């Protein structure tokens, strides 16, 4: 099993156990009330979601265009090397091979950085919406008397494995924000730039030097 899933399931169990203990010690004060919400579902219904999707797509397209440009330049130089290789001196041949290897490494590094940058962009864009969501969850929980609210997000590893339907506060949170509940696709980041179909840099081969 994935270590992350194990951690999250363990965390959920720990929270539920803590909640049970808290209920036992607080029975004389107030009953324990546990609710849950699907974070992805609520986010997808928020008006900010369309703007986030649009900005992520634009940013992803920019990264993909840069990657395509770098890959095209690399492929052009590979073809030039393959066509002119037989007439190159050993010194020129070695210099071209080194240049191609450096370009290939640069493309691979750009891909890694682009993926990380896209993830960071998504987190930055989502933060205000998540902060707003958290604020409204807190308000609904307080108004409705919930002691704990769990995330039942079906898109990842939920912290809630089973619960009665009347414990779902997702629609209450949406109504709190003035949004009409309804099914919608969850927010997703744009596809990461596709790996470049770059030909491997040619290895050194012995050829007769043209005199």
Secondary structure as GFF3:
##gff-version 3
##sequence-region A 1 211
A	DSSP	alpha_helix	3	26	.	.	.	ID=ss1
A	DSSP	beta_strand	34	37	.	.	.	ID=ss2
A	DSSP	alpha_helix	39	45	.	.	.	ID=ss3
A	DSSP	alpha_helix	48	84	.	.	.	ID=ss4
A	DSSP	three_ten_helix	85	87	.	.	.	ID=ss5
A	DSSP	alpha_helix	90	144	.	.	.	ID=ss6
A	DSSP	beta_strand	148	151	.	.	.	ID=ss7
A	DSSP	three_ten_helix	165	167	.	.	.	ID=ss8
A	DSSP	alpha_helix	170	176	.	.	.	ID=ss9
###
